[in-house]
Amino acid sequence: MLVHQGHGLPRAVPGPVVAKAKVERWFTAPGVRRIRLKEGGVRGSLFLPPGDGPFPGVIDMYGDEGGLTEFMKELKLEYFQDAARFLQRHPKVKGPGVGVIGTGKGAELALSMTTFLPEVVAAVCISGCSSNTVADLHYGEMTLPGLRFDMNKVSVSDTGVYDTFEALDDPTKPANSPCTIPIEKAEGHFLLVVGEDDRMWKSSLYAELAIGRLRQHGKENFELLSYPGAGHRIDPPSTPFCQVAMDRVLGVPVVGGGESKAHAHAQEHSWGKIQEFLHLHLG
């Protein structure tokens, strides 16, 4: 790990090294196999634990940190349904339903998958929005338009860090109601995880809107984990804290918020709760 002076843009020459360290972490248990997945139109990686199983099946998605491209013109939910059905059919997957975990745009897709896809029965939504954003989402004849970002509402600090907190259009405006994910239709369960100091966007507000919508329809199929002092990227524990990170879509450093100690606590605590939630609803 190298820490350079200043902020570096893509392909720019980094500043002088001010600190360095070597850190080794295990993110897979011994015996876990990683298989490159090319099944029909589905692409990804399949992680199989040792033994005959069967095991709970979980689809793991991220926003612009992972393989999802948030600038796509449109998204088809059938693609994600194909992935869920593939996992459901796999001989090592317990079934009958599968789970999904997502961050940012991935969290919002997790909400939509659990709402519309019968194969998905549990969703962990980290720092997501309660409405569909940016790209229109299609499923059969249904279309959820995407909330838009107003780049005029993005501020830039003296050090060149972008703040997108106010950029997403207000989901509570009546004109934006068609973008709302109708999560009250879901038969599955939701775990909403948010950092109260998220500066990427207003994930705490979006969680409140989701919970309010569920309760309005008499639903209690949710849990909320809300962490004071935590930012946007609530990753597994021992992952380095990044208050500022490069955004793959914008190509600039964007503030995610959070304070190091509080954020580390959120990552450690939520990781155990996420596993409990998935085991409870997937067996």
PyRosetta script that sets phi, psi and omega in degrees:
from pyrosetta import init, pose_from_sequence

init()
pose = pose_from_sequence("MLVHQGHGLPRAVPGPVVAKAKVERWFTAPGVRRIRLKEGGVRGSLFLPPGDGPFPGVIDMYGDEGGLTEFMKELKLEYFQDAARFLQRHPKVKGPGVGVIGTGKGAELALSMTTFLPEVVAAVCISGCSSNTVADLHYGEMTLPGLRFDMNKVSVSDTGVYDTFEALDDPTKPANSPCTIPIEKAEGHFLLVVGEDDRMWKSSLYAELAIGRLRQHGKENFELLSYPGAGHRIDPPSTPFCQVAMDRVLGVPVVGGGESKAHAHAQEHSWGKIQEFLHLHLG")
pose.set_psi(1, 128.5)
pose.set_omega(1, 178.6)
pose.set_phi(2, -120.0)
pose.set_psi(2, 136.2)
pose.set_omega(2, 174.9)
pose.set_phi(3, -112.2)
pose.set_psi(3, 120.8)
pose.set_omega(3, -177.4)
pose.set_phi(4, -103.5)
pose.set_psi(4, 154.9)
pose.set_omega(4, 176.0)
pose.set_phi(5, -68.2)
pose.set_psi(5, 132.3)
pose.set_omega(5, 174.7)
pose.set_phi(6, 79.7)
pose.set_psi(6, -171.7)
pose.set_omega(6, 179.5)
pose.set_phi(7, -106.3)
pose.set_psi(7, 134.6)
pose.set_omega(7, -179.3)
pose.set_phi(8, -108.5)
pose.set_psi(8, 131.9)
pose.set_omega(8, 174.4)
pose.set_phi(9, -86.6)
pose.set_psi(9, 160.7)
pose.set_omega(9, 179.0)
pose.set_phi(10, -54.3)
pose.set_psi(10, 136.0)
pose.set_omega(10, 178.0)
pose.set_phi(11, 67.2)
pose.set_psi(11, 5.2)
pose.set_omega(11, 177.2)
pose.set_phi(12, -85.4)
pose.set_psi(12, 152.5)
pose.set_omega(12, 177.3)
pose.set_phi(13, -73.0)
pose.set_psi(13, 121.8)
pose.set_omega(13, -178.0)
pose.set_phi(14, -68.8)
pose.set_psi(14, 158.6)
pose.set_omega(14, 177.2)
pose.set_phi(15, -72.2)
pose.set_psi(15, -179.1)
pose.set_omega(15, -178.7)
pose.set_phi(16, -63.6)
pose.set_psi(16, 148.6)
pose.set_omega(16, 178.9)
pose.set_phi(17, -73.8)
pose.set_psi(17, 126.0)
pose.set_omega(17, 179.4)
pose.set_phi(18, -106.1)
pose.set_psi(18, -16.0)
pose.set_omega(18, 176.9)
pose.set_phi(19, -162.3)
pose.set_psi(19, 150.9)
pose.set_omega(19, 176.5)
pose.set_phi(20, -151.0)
pose.set_psi(20, 152.0)
pose.set_omega(20, 179.7)
pose.set_phi(21, -159.6)
pose.set_psi(21, 157.0)
pose.set_omega(21, 175.7)
pose.set_phi(22, -111.1)
pose.set_psi(22, 124.4)
pose.set_omega(22, -177.9)
pose.set_phi(23, -128.4)
pose.set_psi(23, 130.2)
pose.set_omega(23, 177.2)
pose.set_phi(24, -113.8)
pose.set_psi(24, 131.8)
pose.set_omega(24, 179.3)
pose.set_phi(25, -134.8)
pose.set_psi(25, 144.4)
pose.set_omega(25, 175.2)
pose.set_phi(26, -98.0)
pose.set_psi(26, 122.8)
pose.set_omega(26, 177.1)
pose.set_phi(27, -112.9)
pose.set_psi(27, -3.9)
pose.set_omega(27, 173.1)
pose.set_phi(28, -134.4)
pose.set_psi(28, 144.0)
pose.set_omega(28, 179.1)
pose.set_phi(29, -74.3)
pose.set_psi(29, 156.8)
pose.set_omega(29, 176.4)
pose.set_phi(30, -56.7)
pose.set_psi(30, 136.4)
pose.set_omega(30, 177.4)
pose.set_phi(31, 92.6)
pose.set_psi(31, -9.5)
pose.set_omega(31, 178.5)
pose.set_phi(32, -72.6)
pose.set_psi(32, 131.3)
pose.set_omega(32, 178.9)
pose.set_phi(33, -102.3)
pose.set_psi(33, 136.6)
pose.set_omega(33, 174.2)
pose.set_phi(34, -108.2)
pose.set_psi(34, 122.4)
pose.set_omega(34, -176.0)
pose.set_phi(35, -119.2)
pose.set_psi(35, 127.2)
pose.set_omega(35, 176.7)
pose.set_phi(36, -68.5)
pose.set_psi(36, 127.6)
pose.set_omega(36, -172.2)
pose.set_phi(37, -104.0)
pose.set_psi(37, 122.4)
pose.set_omega(37, 171.7)
pose.set_phi(38, -136.9)
pose.set_psi(38, 88.4)
pose.set_omega(38, -176.3)
pose.set_phi(39, -120.9)
pose.set_psi(39, 103.8)
pose.set_omega(39, -173.5)
pose.set_phi(40, 62.3)
pose.set_psi(40, -124.8)
pose.set_omega(40, 177.4)
pose.set_phi(41, -93.1)
pose.set_psi(41, 0.3)
pose.set_omega(41, -175.6)
pose.set_phi(42, -84.6)
pose.set_psi(42, 134.3)
pose.set_omega(42, 177.6)
pose.set_phi(43, -127.5)
pose.set_psi(43, 142.4)
pose.set_omega(43, 178.9)
pose.set_phi(44, 167.3)
pose.set_psi(44, -160.0)
pose.set_omega(44, 176.7)
pose.set_phi(45, -127.1)
pose.set_psi(45, 136.2)
pose.set_omega(45, 178.7)
pose.set_phi(46, -106.8)
pose.set_psi(46, 123.0)
pose.set_omega(46, 179.0)
pose.set_phi(47, -104.9)
pose.set_psi(47, 119.3)
pose.set_omega(47, -177.8)
pose.set_phi(48, -115.1)
pose.set_psi(48, 121.1)
pose.set_omega(48, 176.6)
pose.set_phi(49, -73.6)
pose.set_psi(49, 161.1)
pose.set_omega(49, 178.0)
pose.set_phi(50, -68.7)
pose.set_psi(50, 155.8)
pose.set_omega(50, 179.8)
pose.set_phi(51, 101.4)
pose.set_psi(51, 170.5)
pose.set_omega(51, -176.3)
pose.set_phi(52, -82.6)
pose.set_psi(52, -20.7)
pose.set_omega(52, -177.8)
pose.set_phi(53, 75.4)
pose.set_psi(53, -151.2)
pose.set_omega(53, 1.7)
pose.set_phi(54, -77.5)
pose.set_psi(54, 159.0)
pose.set_omega(54, -177.1)
pose.set_phi(55, -120.6)
pose.set_psi(55, 158.4)
pose.set_omega(55, 172.4)
pose.set_phi(56, -60.9)
pose.set_psi(56, 141.4)
pose.set_omega(56, 179.5)
pose.set_phi(57, -104.9)
pose.set_psi(57, 128.3)
pose.set_omega(57, -177.0)
pose.set_phi(58, -133.6)
pose.set_psi(58, 131.1)
pose.set_omega(58, 172.8)
pose.set_phi(59, -93.4)
pose.set_psi(59, 128.0)
pose.set_omega(59, -176.6)
pose.set_phi(60, -111.8)
pose.set_psi(60, 120.2)
pose.set_omega(60, -178.5)
pose.set_phi(61, -130.1)
pose.set_psi(61, 150.3)
pose.set_omega(61, 174.7)
pose.set_phi(62, -127.6)
pose.set_psi(62, 172.5)
pose.set_omega(62, 179.9)
pose.set_phi(63, -84.6)
pose.set_psi(63, -123.2)
pose.set_omega(63, -178.9)
pose.set_phi(64, -78.7)
pose.set_psi(64, -1.9)
pose.set_omega(64, 173.5)
pose.set_phi(65, -78.8)
pose.set_psi(65, -24.1)
pose.set_omega(65, -174.1)
pose.set_phi(66, -111.4)
pose.set_psi(66, -143.7)
pose.set_omega(66, -173.9)
pose.set_phi(67, -85.7)
pose.set_psi(67, -8.6)
pose.set_omega(67, 179.6)
pose.set_phi(68, -78.5)
pose.set_psi(68, 133.8)
pose.set_omega(68, 178.6)
pose.set_phi(69, -101.5)
pose.set_psi(69, 109.3)
pose.set_omega(69, -172.2)
pose.set_phi(70, -73.7)
pose.set_psi(70, -9.0)
pose.set_omega(70, -178.9)
pose.set_phi(71, -92.5)
pose.set_psi(71, 5.5)
pose.set_omega(71, 179.8)
pose.set_phi(72, -59.7)
pose.set_psi(72, 145.0)
pose.set_omega(72, -178.7)
pose.set_phi(73, -65.4)
pose.set_psi(73, -38.1)
pose.set_omega(73, -179.5)
pose.set_phi(74, -154.8)
pose.set_psi(74, 160.0)
pose.set_omega(74, 178.0)
pose.set_phi(75, -128.4)
pose.set_psi(75, 143.0)
pose.set_omega(75, 177.6)
pose.set_phi(76, -111.4)
pose.set_psi(76, 123.2)
pose.set_omega(76, -177.6)
pose.set_phi(77, -67.4)
pose.set_psi(77, -20.1)
pose.set_omega(77, 177.9)
pose.set_phi(78, -60.5)
pose.set_psi(78, -32.2)
pose.set_omega(78, 177.1)
pose.set_phi(79, -59.4)
pose.set_psi(79, -45.5)
pose.set_omega(79, -178.7)
pose.set_phi(80, -72.9)
pose.set_psi(80, -28.8)
pose.set_omega(80, 175.2)
pose.set_phi(81, -67.6)
pose.set_psi(81, -38.4)
pose.set_omega(81, 176.0)
pose.set_phi(82, -60.3)
pose.set_psi(82, -40.9)
pose.set_omega(82, 178.5)
pose.set_phi(83, -64.7)
pose.set_psi(83, -42.1)
pose.set_omega(83, 179.2)
pose.set_phi(84, -64.3)
pose.set_psi(84, -40.8)
pose.set_omega(84, -179.8)
pose.set_phi(85, -68.7)
pose.set_psi(85, -37.3)
pose.set_omega(85, 175.9)
pose.set_phi(86, -60.0)
pose.set_psi(86, -47.2)
pose.set_omega(86, -179.8)
pose.set_phi(87, -64.4)
pose.set_psi(87, -40.3)
pose.set_omega(87, -179.5)
pose.set_phi(88, -60.9)
pose.set_psi(88, -36.1)
pose.set_omega(88, -178.0)
pose.set_phi(89, -82.0)
pose.set_psi(89, -14.9)
pose.set_omega(89, -173.2)
pose.set_phi(90, -65.4)
pose.set_psi(90, 135.2)
pose.set_omega(90, -175.9)
pose.set_phi(91, -63.0)
pose.set_psi(91, -21.0)
pose.set_omega(91, 179.4)
pose.set_phi(92, -91.1)
pose.set_psi(92, -2.3)
pose.set_omega(92, -178.2)
pose.set_phi(93, -96.8)
pose.set_psi(93, 132.4)
pose.set_omega(93, -173.6)
pose.set_phi(94, -67.5)
pose.set_psi(94, -49.0)
pose.set_omega(94, -176.9)
pose.set_phi(95, 68.7)
pose.set_psi(95, -173.8)
pose.set_omega(95, 3.8)
pose.set_phi(96, -75.2)
pose.set_psi(96, -25.6)
pose.set_omega(96, 179.2)
pose.set_phi(97, -102.8)
pose.set_psi(97, 166.5)
pose.set_omega(97, 177.7)
pose.set_phi(98, -120.8)
pose.set_psi(98, 165.7)
pose.set_omega(98, 178.1)
pose.set_phi(99, -111.3)
pose.set_psi(99, 170.7)
pose.set_omega(99, 177.9)
pose.set_phi(100, -145.3)
pose.set_psi(100, 142.8)
pose.set_omega(100, 175.8)
pose.set_phi(101, -130.1)
pose.set_psi(101, 133.5)
pose.set_omega(101, -178.3)
pose.set_phi(102, -148.3)
pose.set_psi(102, 154.5)
pose.set_omega(102, 178.1)
pose.set_phi(103, -121.7)
pose.set_psi(103, 139.7)
pose.set_omega(103, 177.9)
pose.set_phi(104, 62.4)
pose.set_psi(104, -122.3)
pose.set_omega(104, 176.4)
pose.set_phi(105, -59.4)
pose.set_psi(105, -35.4)
pose.set_omega(105, 177.6)
pose.set_phi(106, -63.4)
pose.set_psi(106, -34.8)
pose.set_omega(106, 178.1)
pose.set_phi(107, -66.3)
pose.set_psi(107, -41.2)
pose.set_omega(107, 178.7)
pose.set_phi(108, -65.3)
pose.set_psi(108, -38.4)
pose.set_omega(108, 174.8)
pose.set_phi(109, -66.3)
pose.set_psi(109, -34.8)
pose.set_omega(109, 176.6)
pose.set_phi(110, -62.0)
pose.set_psi(110, -40.0)
pose.set_omega(110, 175.5)
pose.set_phi(111, -60.2)
pose.set_psi(111, -45.9)
pose.set_omega(111, -178.5)
pose.set_phi(112, -66.3)
pose.set_psi(112, -40.0)
pose.set_omega(112, 179.7)
pose.set_phi(113, -62.4)
pose.set_psi(113, -43.9)
pose.set_omega(113, -179.3)
pose.set_phi(114, -70.5)
pose.set_psi(114, -28.2)
pose.set_omega(114, 179.2)
pose.set_phi(115, -73.7)
pose.set_psi(115, -43.1)
pose.set_omega(115, -170.5)
pose.set_phi(116, -105.3)
pose.set_psi(116, -24.3)
pose.set_omega(116, -173.1)
pose.set_phi(117, -102.3)
pose.set_psi(117, 119.5)
pose.set_omega(117, 180.0)
pose.set_phi(118, -66.8)
pose.set_psi(118, -19.4)
pose.set_omega(118, -179.7)
pose.set_phi(119, -71.0)
pose.set_psi(119, -23.3)
pose.set_omega(119, -174.4)
pose.set_phi(120, -100.9)
pose.set_psi(120, 121.0)
pose.set_omega(120, -173.2)
pose.set_phi(121, -117.3)
pose.set_psi(121, -5.2)
pose.set_omega(121, -179.9)
pose.set_phi(122, -152.5)
pose.set_psi(122, 136.1)
pose.set_omega(122, -178.3)
pose.set_phi(123, -134.1)
pose.set_psi(123, 130.9)
pose.set_omega(123, 170.6)
pose.set_phi(124, -103.6)
pose.set_psi(124, 116.5)
pose.set_omega(124, -173.4)
pose.set_phi(125, -115.6)
pose.set_psi(125, 107.4)
pose.set_omega(125, -175.4)
pose.set_phi(126, -103.6)
pose.set_psi(126, 118.5)
pose.set_omega(126, 175.0)
pose.set_phi(127, 55.3)
pose.set_psi(127, 43.8)
pose.set_omega(127, -177.7)
pose.set_phi(128, -102.9)
pose.set_psi(128, 178.4)
pose.set_omega(128, 177.5)
pose.set_phi(129, -109.6)
pose.set_psi(129, 149.3)
pose.set_omega(129, 179.6)
pose.set_phi(130, -83.6)
pose.set_psi(130, -4.9)
pose.set_omega(130, 175.6)
pose.set_phi(131, -117.4)
pose.set_psi(131, 158.9)
pose.set_omega(131, 172.7)
pose.set_phi(132, -72.2)
pose.set_psi(132, 137.9)
pose.set_omega(132, -175.7)
pose.set_phi(133, -124.3)
pose.set_psi(133, 151.2)
pose.set_omega(133, 170.4)
pose.set_phi(134, 64.9)
pose.set_psi(134, -71.7)
pose.set_omega(134, -175.3)
pose.set_phi(135, -96.0)
pose.set_psi(135, 137.4)
pose.set_omega(135, 174.1)
pose.set_phi(136, -63.4)
pose.set_psi(136, 141.4)
pose.set_omega(136, -179.7)
pose.set_phi(137, -112.1)
pose.set_psi(137, 126.3)
pose.set_omega(137, -178.1)
pose.set_phi(138, -114.6)
pose.set_psi(138, 142.9)
pose.set_omega(138, 171.9)
pose.set_phi(139, -149.2)
pose.set_psi(139, 105.7)
pose.set_omega(139, -173.6)
pose.set_phi(140, 62.2)
pose.set_psi(140, -124.7)
pose.set_omega(140, 179.4)
pose.set_phi(141, -89.6)
pose.set_psi(141, -3.6)
pose.set_omega(141, -177.3)
pose.set_phi(142, -88.5)
pose.set_psi(142, 140.6)
pose.set_omega(142, 175.0)
pose.set_phi(143, -134.3)
pose.set_psi(143, 127.6)
pose.set_omega(143, 170.4)
pose.set_phi(144, -104.2)
pose.set_psi(144, 113.2)
pose.set_omega(144, 176.5)
pose.set_phi(145, -67.2)
pose.set_psi(145, 158.5)
pose.set_omega(145, -178.3)
pose.set_phi(146, -98.3)
pose.set_psi(146, 134.9)
pose.set_omega(146, 170.2)
pose.set_phi(147, -59.4)
pose.set_psi(147, 143.9)
pose.set_omega(147, -176.2)
pose.set_phi(148, -101.7)
pose.set_psi(148, 154.4)
pose.set_omega(148, 172.4)
pose.set_phi(149, -95.5)
pose.set_psi(149, 137.5)
pose.set_omega(149, 174.9)
pose.set_phi(150, -104.8)
pose.set_psi(150, 103.7)
pose.set_omega(150, -176.2)
pose.set_phi(151, -66.7)
pose.set_psi(151, -16.0)
pose.set_omega(151, 175.6)
pose.set_phi(152, -69.9)
pose.set_psi(152, -16.5)
pose.set_omega(152, 179.1)
pose.set_phi(153, -95.9)
pose.set_psi(153, 5.7)
pose.set_omega(153, 176.1)
pose.set_phi(154, -86.4)
pose.set_psi(154, 128.4)
pose.set_omega(154, 177.1)
pose.set_phi(155, -103.5)
pose.set_psi(155, 153.8)
pose.set_omega(155, -178.7)
pose.set_phi(156, -126.6)
pose.set_psi(156, 128.7)
pose.set_omega(156, -179.3)
pose.set_phi(157, -77.3)
pose.set_psi(157, 171.8)
pose.set_omega(157, 178.3)
pose.set_phi(158, -62.9)
pose.set_psi(158, -24.0)
pose.set_omega(158, -180.0)
pose.set_phi(159, -91.3)
pose.set_psi(159, 3.8)
pose.set_omega(159, 176.5)
pose.set_phi(160, 87.8)
pose.set_psi(160, 14.8)
pose.set_omega(160, 179.0)
pose.set_phi(161, -91.6)
pose.set_psi(161, 132.4)
pose.set_omega(161, -177.7)
pose.set_phi(162, -90.3)
pose.set_psi(162, 140.7)
pose.set_omega(162, 177.3)
pose.set_phi(163, -118.7)
pose.set_psi(163, 112.7)
pose.set_omega(163, -174.9)
pose.set_phi(164, -102.6)
pose.set_psi(164, 13.2)
pose.set_omega(164, -170.9)
pose.set_phi(165, -56.1)
pose.set_psi(165, -37.9)
pose.set_omega(165, -176.3)
pose.set_phi(166, -99.2)
pose.set_psi(166, 4.9)
pose.set_omega(166, -168.7)
pose.set_phi(167, -78.9)
pose.set_psi(167, -32.3)
pose.set_omega(167, -177.3)
pose.set_phi(168, -73.9)
pose.set_psi(168, 136.7)
pose.set_omega(168, 179.4)
pose.set_phi(169, -59.4)
pose.set_psi(169, 151.1)
pose.set_omega(169, -174.8)
pose.set_phi(170, -70.9)
pose.set_psi(170, 115.4)
pose.set_omega(170, -178.2)
pose.set_phi(171, -70.1)
pose.set_psi(171, -14.6)
pose.set_omega(171, -179.0)
pose.set_phi(172, -84.5)
pose.set_psi(172, -8.4)
pose.set_omega(172, 176.8)
pose.set_phi(173, -65.1)
pose.set_psi(173, 135.7)
pose.set_omega(173, 178.7)
pose.set_phi(174, -53.8)
pose.set_psi(174, -35.0)
pose.set_omega(174, -179.1)
pose.set_phi(175, -66.0)
pose.set_psi(175, -20.2)
pose.set_omega(175, -178.2)
pose.set_phi(176, -98.9)
pose.set_psi(176, 5.6)
pose.set_omega(176, -178.6)
pose.set_phi(177, -60.8)
pose.set_psi(177, -31.5)
pose.set_omega(177, 177.2)
pose.set_phi(178, -62.9)
pose.set_psi(178, -17.9)
pose.set_omega(178, 179.6)
pose.set_phi(179, -81.7)
pose.set_psi(179, -14.8)
pose.set_omega(179, -175.0)
pose.set_phi(180, -67.2)
pose.set_psi(180, 133.1)
pose.set_omega(180, 176.6)
pose.set_phi(181, -78.0)
pose.set_psi(181, 122.4)
pose.set_omega(181, -176.3)
pose.set_phi(182, -78.2)
pose.set_psi(182, 66.5)
pose.set_omega(182, -171.7)
pose.set_phi(183, -66.4)
pose.set_psi(183, -13.7)
pose.set_omega(183, 177.1)
pose.set_phi(184, -64.7)
pose.set_psi(184, -16.4)
pose.set_omega(184, 178.4)
pose.set_phi(185, -80.0)
pose.set_psi(185, -12.5)
pose.set_omega(185, -174.5)
pose.set_phi(186, -71.2)
pose.set_psi(186, 138.9)
pose.set_omega(186, 172.8)
pose.set_phi(187, -94.6)
pose.set_psi(187, -14.0)
pose.set_omega(187, -179.6)
pose.set_phi(188, -84.5)
pose.set_psi(188, -168.4)
pose.set_omega(188, -175.9)
pose.set_phi(189, -120.3)
pose.set_psi(189, 151.5)
pose.set_omega(189, -177.8)
pose.set_phi(190, -121.4)
pose.set_psi(190, 137.9)
pose.set_omega(190, 166.5)
pose.set_phi(191, -116.6)
pose.set_psi(191, 114.0)
pose.set_omega(191, -179.4)
pose.set_phi(192, -100.0)
pose.set_psi(192, 125.4)
pose.set_omega(192, -178.4)
pose.set_phi(193, -121.1)
pose.set_psi(193, 122.6)
pose.set_omega(193, -178.4)
pose.set_phi(194, -137.9)
pose.set_psi(194, 149.9)
pose.set_omega(194, 169.9)
pose.set_phi(195, -101.1)
pose.set_psi(195, 129.6)
pose.set_omega(195, -175.3)
pose.set_phi(196, -73.2)
pose.set_psi(196, -9.2)
pose.set_omega(196, 175.7)
pose.set_phi(197, -111.7)
pose.set_psi(197, 24.4)
pose.set_omega(197, 175.6)
pose.set_phi(198, -61.5)
pose.set_psi(198, 119.9)
pose.set_omega(198, 178.4)
pose.set_phi(199, -104.3)
pose.set_psi(199, -3.6)
pose.set_omega(199, 177.6)
pose.set_phi(200, -69.2)
pose.set_psi(200, -46.4)
pose.set_omega(200, 172.2)
pose.set_phi(201, -161.7)
pose.set_psi(201, -174.8)
pose.set_omega(201, -168.4)
pose.set_phi(202, -92.3)
pose.set_psi(202, 65.2)
pose.set_omega(202, -173.7)
pose.set_phi(203, -65.4)
pose.set_psi(203, -31.1)
pose.set_omega(203, 177.1)
pose.set_phi(204, -64.2)
pose.set_psi(204, -43.8)
pose.set_omega(204, 176.8)
pose.set_phi(205, -61.9)
pose.set_psi(205, -43.4)
pose.set_omega(205, -177.5)
pose.set_phi(206, -64.4)
pose.set_psi(206, -36.1)
pose.set_omega(206, 176.4)
pose.set_phi(207, -65.2)
pose.set_psi(207, -41.1)
pose.set_omega(207, 177.6)
pose.set_phi(208, -61.6)
pose.set_psi(208, -40.7)
pose.set_omega(208, 178.8)
pose.set_phi(209, -64.8)
pose.set_psi(209, -41.3)
pose.set_omega(209, 179.1)
pose.set_phi(210, -63.3)
pose.set_psi(210, -46.4)
pose.set_omega(210, -179.5)
pose.set_phi(211, -64.5)
pose.set_psi(211, -41.6)
pose.set_omega(211, 178.0)
pose.set_phi(212, -60.2)
pose.set_psi(212, -39.9)
pose.set_omega(212, 179.6)
pose.set_phi(213, -66.7)
pose.set_psi(213, -42.5)
pose.set_omega(213, 178.8)
pose.set_phi(214, -62.6)
pose.set_psi(214, -46.9)
pose.set_omega(214, -178.5)
pose.set_phi(215, -66.2)
pose.set_psi(215, -33.7)
pose.set_omega(215, 177.5)
pose.set_phi(216, -59.8)
pose.set_psi(216, -28.9)
pose.set_omega(216, 180.0)
pose.set_phi(217, -102.6)
pose.set_psi(217, 16.9)
pose.set_omega(217, 175.9)
pose.set_phi(218, 72.9)
pose.set_psi(218, 23.3)
pose.set_omega(218, -178.1)
pose.set_phi(219, -102.5)
pose.set_psi(219, 138.8)
pose.set_omega(219, 176.3)
pose.set_phi(220, -127.5)
pose.set_psi(220, 29.1)
pose.set_omega(220, -175.9)
pose.set_phi(221, -88.1)
pose.set_psi(221, 49.0)
pose.set_omega(221, -176.7)
pose.set_phi(222, -148.6)
pose.set_psi(222, 157.7)
pose.set_omega(222, 168.0)
pose.set_phi(223, -131.9)
pose.set_psi(223, 150.0)
pose.set_omega(223, 178.9)
pose.set_phi(224, -125.0)
pose.set_psi(224, 129.5)
pose.set_omega(224, 170.3)
pose.set_phi(225, -116.0)
pose.set_psi(225, 111.8)
pose.set_omega(225, -177.2)
pose.set_phi(226, -120.8)
pose.set_psi(226, 123.2)
pose.set_omega(226, -170.1)
pose.set_phi(227, -115.9)
pose.set_psi(227, 113.6)
pose.set_omega(227, 173.8)
pose.set_phi(228, -61.5)
pose.set_psi(228, 136.7)
pose.set_omega(228, 176.2)
pose.set_phi(229, 80.7)
pose.set_psi(229, -1.5)
pose.set_omega(229, 178.5)
pose.set_phi(230, -93.6)
pose.set_psi(230, 149.0)
pose.set_omega(230, -178.9)
pose.set_phi(231, -98.7)
pose.set_psi(231, -150.9)
pose.set_omega(231, -171.3)
pose.set_phi(232, -79.2)
pose.set_psi(232, -46.5)
pose.set_omega(232, -169.7)
pose.set_phi(233, -90.4)
pose.set_psi(233, 82.5)
pose.set_omega(233, 178.0)
pose.set_phi(234, -89.1)
pose.set_psi(234, 90.9)
pose.set_omega(234, -176.3)
pose.set_phi(235, -94.7)
pose.set_psi(235, 178.1)
pose.set_omega(235, 174.6)
pose.set_phi(236, -58.9)
pose.set_psi(236, 157.1)
pose.set_omega(236, -177.5)
pose.set_phi(237, -61.5)
pose.set_psi(237, 153.9)
pose.set_omega(237, -178.5)
pose.set_phi(238, 73.7)
pose.set_psi(238, 3.6)
pose.set_omega(238, 171.9)
pose.set_phi(239, -78.1)
pose.set_psi(239, 135.3)
pose.set_omega(239, -177.8)
pose.set_phi(240, -56.3)
pose.set_psi(240, 139.5)
pose.set_omega(240, 177.4)
pose.set_phi(241, -75.6)
pose.set_psi(241, 127.5)
pose.set_omega(241, 180.0)
pose.set_phi(242, -123.9)
pose.set_psi(242, 98.8)
pose.set_omega(242, 176.8)
pose.set_phi(243, -70.8)
pose.set_psi(243, -30.1)
pose.set_omega(243, 176.6)
pose.set_phi(244, -129.2)
pose.set_psi(244, 135.7)
pose.set_omega(244, -179.9)
pose.set_phi(245, -144.4)
pose.set_psi(245, 155.1)
pose.set_omega(245, 177.2)
pose.set_phi(246, -70.8)
pose.set_psi(246, 132.3)
pose.set_omega(246, 176.5)
pose.set_phi(247, -92.4)
pose.set_psi(247, 123.3)
pose.set_omega(247, -175.6)
pose.set_phi(248, -65.9)
pose.set_psi(248, -31.9)
pose.set_omega(248, -177.5)
pose.set_phi(249, -77.9)
pose.set_psi(249, -50.0)
pose.set_omega(249, -178.2)
pose.set_phi(250, -78.5)
pose.set_psi(250, -26.8)
pose.set_omega(250, -178.6)
pose.set_phi(251, 72.4)
pose.set_psi(251, 25.7)
pose.set_omega(251, -178.6)
pose.set_phi(252, -136.9)
pose.set_psi(252, 160.2)
pose.set_omega(252, 175.3)
pose.set_phi(253, -71.7)
pose.set_psi(253, 131.1)
pose.set_omega(253, -177.5)
pose.set_phi(254, -124.4)
pose.set_psi(254, 137.2)
pose.set_omega(254, -179.7)
pose.set_phi(255, -77.5)
pose.set_psi(255, 130.6)
pose.set_omega(255, 177.9)
pose.set_phi(256, -102.9)
pose.set_psi(256, -15.2)
pose.set_omega(256, 178.0)
pose.set_phi(257, 86.2)
pose.set_psi(257, -179.2)
pose.set_omega(257, 177.2)
pose.set_phi(258, 101.1)
pose.set_psi(258, 158.8)
pose.set_omega(258, 174.8)
pose.set_phi(259, -119.8)
pose.set_psi(259, 138.3)
pose.set_omega(259, -164.7)
pose.set_phi(260, -54.7)
pose.set_psi(260, -50.1)
pose.set_omega(260, -176.0)
pose.set_phi(261, -67.1)
pose.set_psi(261, -46.4)
pose.set_omega(261, -179.9)
pose.set_phi(262, -64.5)
pose.set_psi(262, -38.2)
pose.set_omega(262, 179.9)
pose.set_phi(263, -67.7)
pose.set_psi(263, -41.0)
pose.set_omega(263, 178.1)
pose.set_phi(264, -61.9)
pose.set_psi(264, -40.1)
pose.set_omega(264, 176.7)
pose.set_phi(265, -61.5)
pose.set_psi(265, -42.8)
pose.set_omega(265, 179.8)
pose.set_phi(266, -61.0)
pose.set_psi(266, -41.7)
pose.set_omega(266, 179.9)
pose.set_phi(267, -65.2)
pose.set_psi(267, -42.7)
pose.set_omega(267, -178.7)
pose.set_phi(268, -68.7)
pose.set_psi(268, -46.6)
pose.set_omega(268, -176.8)
pose.set_phi(269, -68.1)
pose.set_psi(269, -45.0)
pose.set_omega(269, -176.2)
pose.set_phi(270, -65.9)
pose.set_psi(270, -31.8)
pose.set_omega(270, -177.7)
pose.set_phi(271, -61.0)
pose.set_psi(271, -43.7)
pose.set_omega(271, 177.1)
pose.set_phi(272, -65.7)
pose.set_psi(272, -41.3)
pose.set_omega(272, -179.7)
pose.set_phi(273, -67.1)
pose.set_psi(273, -35.7)
pose.set_omega(273, 177.6)
pose.set_phi(274, -62.7)
pose.set_psi(274, -45.2)
pose.set_omega(274, 179.3)
pose.set_phi(275, -64.6)
pose.set_psi(275, -41.6)
pose.set_omega(275, 177.0)
pose.set_phi(276, -58.8)
pose.set_psi(276, -45.2)
pose.set_omega(276, -178.9)
pose.set_phi(277, -61.2)
pose.set_psi(277, -46.7)
pose.set_omega(277, -177.7)
pose.set_phi(278, -67.6)
pose.set_psi(278, -40.6)
pose.set_omega(278, 177.6)
pose.set_phi(279, -65.0)
pose.set_psi(279, -37.0)
pose.set_omega(279, -179.8)
pose.set_phi(280, -62.9)
pose.set_psi(280, -43.3)
pose.set_omega(280, -172.1)
pose.set_phi(281, -98.5)
pose.set_psi(281, -11.7)
pose.set_omega(281, 177.8)
pose.set_phi(282, -111.9)
pose.set_psi(282, -10.4)
pose.set_omega(282, 177.9)
pose.set_phi(283, 87.6)
pose.dump_pdb("model.pdb")
